[in-house]
Amino acid sequence: MLVVMGHLATGNAVYTKGMEWYKFFSFLIYSFHMPLFMFISGFIFYYTYPGINQFSEYKQFVKKRFIRLAPSYILFASIIFSSKIILESVFIIDNPVKSFQSFFEVFYKPTQSYAGFLWYIYVLFEYCLVMPILVKLTNNRIGLILIASIPLHFLRVTNFLGLNFFLQFLFFFVFGMYAAKNISKYYEIIDAYRMIFILVFGISLIAFFYLPVPKIIMGIISIPAIHSLVRFDRSEKNNMLWTLGHFTFSIYLMNTLVGGFVKAIGFKFFNWSYSSFYFPAIVMILSMLIVPIFLKKYIINKIPIIQKYVG
């Protein structure tokens, strides 16, 4: 949900007159939502990690992750590129494609490409390549990897191959692994001190109005607070969060396409504008959450070859 909210408007759009509220809102979300997302990714990575001791096992593991991630990445990068090329002369498009050569940027400069939001998949696959090696070399000492990742967060490096975001979010990914390795103790802590975590996070959100709180601090504070909020309701398969969680990857892949299309139609035919963006924002959020679920459930799942490799 936070990712969807952060994708309502990008690029120069957030600096247009009337968008001051969304500019701050998106900056606030981006101060912690990707650290939280990477924590969740690292948590699930380790929770489902099979344990790798042989090179043949490593190759099989990487192959499975490649099949899981690469087809979706390539397909949606191609769809977004084609859509922007075709529609940018008719509709208002965020981050328009500069040229046909721009298509290749998504493969070597993922964080700065025309489909920049897809960088998460790119970097996630890099973690899948690297983490089994680090786990083996350290004899499963995740705490050691976690400590080593702290200074790497502050390095400013090239965006080539997404290395800038790889290092920036490495700490949070490994933090998730560490929590999963010590899952009983982790749950014990966040359940025992949930109100303190939530209160501190609330204070940090208020402080963000006045102070440039570093992303690593906002990220660390947000993780136990939001995880505590989620654990208030532990029922399964009968609530909104479970549904959104089940379709997270599909929502992630398709939300910008859906949102971009809805916004383009609204701006073209219904007099939407950035100067009065409140109603468009609500319509876009609902569309960006519901339509990908519909497409996944009733169209993609009905086509075996797409279901197997996409979303």
DRENGU-964544 format. One record per residue (C-alpha): residue number from 1; residue in three letters; x, y, z. Coordinates in Angstrom, 3 decimals, always signed. Layout:
% DRENGU-964544
  nr rest     east    north       up
 NUM  ALA        X        Y        Z
...
//
This chain:
% DRENGU-964544
  nr rest     east    north       up
   1  MET   +0.000   +0.000   +0.000
   2  LEU   +2.842   +2.388   +0.826
   3  VAL   +4.584   +1.612   -2.470
   4  VAL   +1.376   +2.341   -4.376
   5  MET   +0.952   +5.673   -2.573
   6  GLY   +4.528   +6.578   -3.432
   7  HIS   +3.889   +5.939   -7.128
   8  LEU   +0.954   +8.335   -7.627
   9  ALA   +3.195  +10.999   -9.143
  10  THR   +6.907  +10.982   -9.901
  11  GLY   +9.597  +13.093  -11.497
  12  ASN   +8.853  +16.772  -12.040
  13  ALA   +5.153  +16.200  -11.349
  14  VAL   +5.661  +16.343   -7.574
  15  TYR   +7.164  +19.818   -7.899
  16  THR   +4.181  +21.352   -9.705
  17  LYS   +2.010  +23.956   -7.988
  18  GLY   -0.631  +22.401   -5.781
  19  MET   +1.391  +19.247   -5.140
  20  GLU   +3.176  +20.504   -2.030
  21  TRP   +1.145  +18.170   +0.181
  22  TYR   +1.967  +15.129   -1.925
  23  LYS   +5.616  +16.115   -2.238
  24  PHE   +5.976  +16.000   +1.544
  25  PHE   +3.776  +12.911   +1.820
  26  SER   +5.862  +11.000   -0.731
  27  PHE   +9.124  +12.130   +0.883
  28  LEU   +7.782  +10.877   +4.213
  29  ILE   +6.818   +7.496   +2.743
  30  TYR  +10.172   +7.122   +0.997
  31  SER  +11.968   +7.795   +4.273
  32  PHE  +10.991   +4.360   +5.560
  33  HIS   +8.868   +2.252   +3.182
  34  MET  +11.687   +0.747   +1.117
  35  PRO  +13.773   -0.094   +4.212
  36  LEU  +10.639   -1.809   +5.548
  37  PHE  +10.063   -3.564   +2.202
  38  MET  +13.672   -4.781   +2.136
  39  PHE  +13.414   -6.011   +5.728
  40  ILE  +10.354   -8.059   +4.770
  41  SER  +12.203   -9.388   +1.704
  42  GLY  +15.232  -10.424   +3.771
  43  PHE  +12.967  -11.957   +6.405
  44  ILE  +11.172  -14.123   +3.841
  45  PHE  +14.447  -14.920   +2.054
  46  TYR  +15.967  -16.454   +5.182
  47  TYR  +12.711  -17.965   +6.473
  48  THR  +12.413  -19.988   +3.252
  49  TYR  +16.172  -20.446   +2.699
  50  PRO  +16.880  -24.128   +2.002
  51  GLY  +20.515  -24.097   +3.140
  52  ILE  +23.198  -24.436   +0.484
  53  ASN  +26.365  -26.468   +0.879
  54  GLN  +27.274  -27.532   -2.645
  55  PHE  +27.867  -25.489   -5.794
  56  SER  +25.223  -27.553   -7.594
  57  GLU  +22.687  -26.495   -4.938
  58  TYR  +23.714  -22.873   -5.394
  59  LYS  +23.219  -23.075   -9.165
  60  GLN  +19.783  -24.599   -8.696
  61  PHE  +18.833  -21.926   -6.167
  62  VAL  +19.943  -19.080   -8.468
  63  LYS  +18.161  -20.681  -11.414
  64  LYS  +14.872  -20.817   -9.508
  65  ARG  +15.203  -17.187   -8.413
  66  PHE  +16.069  -16.119  -11.964
  67  ILE  +12.991  -17.852  -13.353
  68  ARG  +10.917  -16.283  -10.609
  69  LEU  +12.124  -12.710  -11.169
  70  ALA  +13.704  -12.164  -14.604
  71  PRO  +10.703  -12.865  -16.893
  72  SER   +8.537  -10.449  -14.916
  73  TYR  +11.274   -7.822  -14.984
  74  ILE  +11.860   -8.080  -18.733
  75  LEU   +8.167   -8.303  -19.653
  76  PHE   +7.028   -5.308  -17.625
  77  ALA  +10.059   -3.238  -18.629
  78  SER   +9.049   -3.911  -22.246
  79  ILE   +5.363   -3.140  -21.639
  80  ILE   +6.172   +0.134  -19.881
  81  PHE   +8.634   +1.153  -22.595
  82  SER   +6.140   +0.411  -25.381
  83  SER   +3.278   +2.128  -23.563
  84  LYS   +5.260   +5.303  -23.013
  85  ILE   +6.492   +5.413  -26.609
  86  ILE   +2.956   +4.986  -27.944
  87  LEU   +1.029   +7.193  -25.509
  88  GLU   +3.374  +10.060  -24.624
  89  SER   +2.266  +12.070  -27.670
  90  VAL   -1.372  +11.789  -26.579
  91  PHE   -1.351  +11.790  -22.774
  92  ILE   +0.634  +13.347  -19.934
  93  ILE   +3.248  +10.720  -19.011
  94  ASP   +5.518  +10.737  -15.947
  95  ASN   +9.169  +10.029  -16.766
  96  PRO   +8.746   +9.805  -20.568
  97  VAL  +11.122   +7.701  -22.654
  98  LYS  +13.870   +9.792  -24.239
  99  SER  +14.757   +7.468  -27.114
 100  PHE  +14.696   +3.846  -28.225
 101  GLN  +18.196   +3.460  -26.765
 102  SER  +16.660   +4.145  -23.347
 103  PHE  +15.222   +0.635  -23.349
 104  PHE  +18.631   -0.850  -22.552
 105  GLU  +19.109   +1.371  -19.497
 106  VAL  +16.805   -0.907  -17.549
 107  PHE  +19.462   -3.664  -17.771
 108  TYR  +22.517   -1.731  -16.612
 109  LYS  +21.121   +1.355  -14.843
 110  PRO  +17.910   +0.055  -13.245
 111  THR  +17.537   +2.736  -10.569
 112  GLN  +17.581   +5.575  -13.119
 113  SER  +15.731   +4.019  -16.054
 114  TYR  +12.328   +4.870  -17.540
 115  ALA  +10.942   +2.044  -15.360
 116  GLY  +12.873   +2.967  -12.254
 117  PHE  +10.425   +1.295   -9.853
 118  LEU  +11.521   -2.116  -11.168
 119  TRP  +14.937   -1.681   -9.524
 120  TYR  +13.643   -3.648   -6.518
 121  ILE  +13.419   -6.859   -8.554
 122  TYR  +16.886   -6.258  -10.007
 123  VAL  +18.495   -5.676   -6.599
 124  LEU  +16.536   -8.509   -4.986
 125  PHE  +18.039  -10.926   -7.506
 126  GLU  +21.510   -9.563   -6.707
 127  TYR  +20.878  -10.326   -3.034
 128  CYS  +19.851  -13.854   -4.029
 129  LEU  +23.189  -14.186   -5.828
 130  VAL  +25.318  -12.850   -2.997
 131  MET  +23.662  -13.941   +0.244
 132  PRO  +24.108  -17.719   -0.091
 133  ILE  +27.837  -17.108   -0.552
 134  LEU  +28.075  -14.806   +2.472
 135  VAL  +26.036  -17.175   +4.632
 136  LYS  +28.374  -20.013   +3.697
 137  LEU  +31.574  -17.997   +4.173
 138  THR  +30.502  -16.770   +7.618
 139  ASN  +29.150  -20.155   +8.686
 140  ASN  +25.646  -18.683   +8.993
 141  ARG  +26.752  -15.798  +11.235
 142  ILE  +24.078  -13.375  +10.069
 143  GLY  +24.931  -10.961  +12.866
 144  LEU  +28.439  -10.590  +11.447
 145  ILE  +27.048   -9.802   +7.976
 146  LEU  +24.637   -7.320   +9.566
 147  ILE  +27.438   -5.422  +11.313
 148  ALA  +29.524   -5.358   +8.132
 149  SER  +26.584   -3.934   +6.166
 150  ILE  +26.210   -0.816   +8.349
 151  PRO  +29.089   +1.266   +6.906
 152  LEU  +28.153   +0.150   +3.384
 153  HIS  +24.823   +1.950   +3.787
 154  PHE  +26.615   +5.291   +3.831
 155  LEU  +28.804   +4.722   +0.781
 156  ARG  +27.975   +6.748   -2.315
 157  VAL  +28.716   +4.586   -5.331
 158  THR  +27.771   +4.297   -8.996
 159  ASN  +24.244   +3.408  -10.046
 160  PHE  +25.712   +0.951  -12.557
 161  LEU  +24.002   -2.426  -12.056
 162  GLY  +22.008   -0.870   -9.221
 163  LEU  +25.016   -0.930   -6.876
 164  ASN  +23.923   +2.288   -5.170
 165  PHE  +20.630   +0.786   -3.987
 166  PHE  +22.224   -2.626   -3.394
 167  LEU  +24.479   -1.091   -0.731
 168  GLN  +21.927   +1.393   +0.568
 169  PHE  +19.370   -1.298   +1.454
 170  LEU  +21.742   -4.171   +2.252
 171  PHE  +21.531   -3.489   +5.999
 172  PHE  +17.731   -3.775   +6.001
 173  PHE  +17.728   -6.970   +3.941
 174  VAL  +20.237   -8.585   +6.309
 175  PHE  +18.321   -7.209   +9.304
 176  GLY  +15.312   -9.154   +8.006
 177  MET  +17.449  -12.278   +7.710
 178  TYR  +18.693  -11.797  +11.268
 179  ALA  +15.123  -11.432  +12.588
 180  ALA  +14.025  -14.582  +10.733
 181  LYS  +16.972  -16.551  +12.114
 182  ASN  +15.968  -15.467  +15.629
 183  ILE  +12.251  -15.441  +14.918
 184  SER  +10.972  -16.541  +18.334
 185  LYS  +12.993  -13.917  +20.164
 186  TYR  +12.126  -11.273  +17.583
 187  TYR   +8.373  -11.901  +17.935
 188  GLU   +8.723  -11.937  +21.717
 189  ILE  +10.343   -8.481  +21.652
 190  ILE   +7.931   -6.754  +19.246
 191  ASP   +4.885   -8.227  +21.009
 192  ALA   +6.148   -7.216  +24.455
 193  TYR   +7.090   -3.646  +23.531
 194  ARG   +4.662   -2.976  +20.679
 195  MET   +3.178   +0.196  +22.184
 196  ILE   +6.632   +1.677  +22.727
 197  PHE   +7.658   +0.871  +19.132
 198  ILE   +4.436   +2.390  +17.754
 199  LEU   +4.784   +5.509  +19.930
 200  VAL   +8.414   +6.073  +18.905
 201  PHE   +7.508   +5.642  +15.240
 202  GLY   +4.650   +8.130  +15.601
 203  ILE   +7.041  +10.643  +17.161
 204  SER   +9.537  +10.099  +14.337
 205  LEU   +6.835  +10.832  +11.745
 206  ILE   +6.051  +14.110  +13.502
 207  ALA   +9.765  +14.919  +13.828
 208  PHE  +10.130  +14.431  +10.074
 209  PHE   +8.102  +17.628   +9.632
 210  TYR  +10.921  +19.593  +11.236
 211  LEU  +14.119  +17.540  +10.981
 212  PRO  +15.823  +15.610   +8.164
 213  VAL  +15.733  +12.278  +10.016
 214  PRO  +18.152   +9.858   +8.237
 215  LYS  +16.583   +7.028   +6.258
 216  ILE  +18.465   +4.362   +8.213
 217  ILE  +16.947   +5.697  +11.463
 218  MET  +13.433   +6.009  +10.041
 219  GLY  +13.724   +2.533   +8.569
 220  ILE  +14.886   +0.910  +11.811
 221  ILE  +12.130   +2.634  +13.808
 222  SER   +9.395   +1.728  +11.320
 223  ILE  +10.101   -2.009  +11.168
 224  PRO   +9.053   -3.177  +14.682
 225  ALA   +6.266   -0.570  +14.817
 226  ILE   +4.515   -1.559  +11.598
 227  HIS   +5.165   -5.257  +12.183
 228  SER   +3.585   -4.842  +15.626
 229  LEU   +0.536   -3.171  +14.080
 230  VAL   +0.128   -6.037  +11.633
 231  ARG   +0.344   -8.624  +14.426
 232  PHE   -2.635   -7.113  +16.271
 233  ASP   -4.786   -9.213  +13.919
 234  ARG   -3.225  -12.640  +13.337
 235  SER   -6.191  -14.201  +11.557
 236  GLU   -5.468  -15.627   +8.126
 237  LYS   -7.212  -15.554   +4.753
 238  ASN  -10.069  -13.360   +5.915
 239  ASN   -8.779   -9.819   +5.985
 240  MET   -7.626   -7.089   +3.651
 241  LEU   -3.959   -7.263   +4.635
 242  TRP   -3.782  -10.988   +3.888
 243  THR   -5.301  -10.398   +0.439
 244  LEU   -2.915   -7.554   -0.376
 245  GLY   -0.006   -9.622   +0.927
 246  HIS   -0.976  -12.592   -1.218
 247  PHE   -1.023  -10.413   -4.341
 248  THR   +1.925   -8.182   -3.399
 249  PHE   +4.145   -9.102   -6.360
 250  SER   +1.338   -8.599   -8.870
 251  ILE   +0.444   -5.238   -7.334
 252  TYR   +4.090   -4.225   -7.379
 253  LEU   +4.510   -5.141  -11.048
 254  MET   +1.312   -3.608  -12.364
 255  ASN   +0.428   -0.682  -10.105
 256  THR   +2.326   +2.001  -12.037
 257  LEU   +0.881   +0.842  -15.353
 258  VAL   -2.647   +0.932  -13.954
 259  GLY   -2.074   +4.228  -12.156
 260  GLY   -0.488   +5.829  -15.196
 261  PHE   -3.368   +4.764  -17.428
 262  VAL   -6.042   +5.940  -14.974
 263  LYS   -4.282   +9.268  -14.477
 264  ALA   -3.809   +9.789  -18.215
 265  ILE   -7.525   +9.208  -18.823
 266  GLY   -8.474  +11.479  -15.943
 267  PHE   -6.220  +14.313  -17.095
 268  LYS   -7.366  +13.962  -20.700
 269  PHE  -11.109  +13.575  -20.339
 270  PHE  -12.162  +14.497  -16.758
 271  ASN  -10.222  +17.684  -16.123
 272  TRP   -7.998  +16.208  -13.446
 273  SER   -5.014  +18.309  -12.504
 274  TYR   -2.141  +18.339  -10.039
 275  SER   -3.506  +21.543   -8.506
 276  SER   -6.460  +19.538   -7.152
 277  PHE   -5.096  +16.031   -6.792
 278  TYR   -7.011  +14.713   -3.774
 279  PHE   -9.863  +12.950   -5.599
 280  PRO   -7.568  +11.618   -8.386
 281  ALA   -5.254  +10.242   -5.686
 282  ILE   -8.075   +8.244   -4.075
 283  VAL   -9.269   +6.860   -7.429
 284  MET   -5.710   +5.960   -8.421
 285  ILE   -4.889   +4.213   -5.122
 286  LEU   -8.015   +2.052   -5.315
 287  SER   -7.365   +1.237   -8.975
 288  MET   -3.684   +0.454   -8.404
 289  LEU   -4.580   -2.005   -5.639
 290  ILE   -7.704   -3.638   -7.077
 291  VAL   -6.992   -3.896  -10.828
 292  PRO   -3.695   -5.853  -10.489
 293  ILE   -5.459   -8.342   -8.209
 294  PHE   -8.251   -8.721  -10.753
 295  LEU   -5.794   -9.148  -13.644
 296  LYS   -3.746  -11.719  -11.725
 297  LYS   -6.714  -13.710  -10.465
 298  TYR   -8.935  -13.748  -13.526
 299  ILE   -6.596  -13.338  -16.505
 300  ILE   -2.968  -14.201  -15.721
 301  ASN   -3.901  -17.286  -13.679
 302  LYS   -5.946  -18.549  -16.638
 303  ILE   -2.918  -18.532  -18.950
 304  PRO   -0.462  -21.224  -17.761
 305  ILE   +2.690  -19.934  -19.489
 306  ILE   +2.179  -16.426  -18.079
 307  GLN   +1.072  -17.683  -14.670
 308  LYS   +4.247  -19.752  -14.367
 309  TYR   +6.665  -16.942  -15.095
 310  VAL   +4.912  -13.661  -14.355
 311  GLY   +3.613  -12.196  -11.143
//
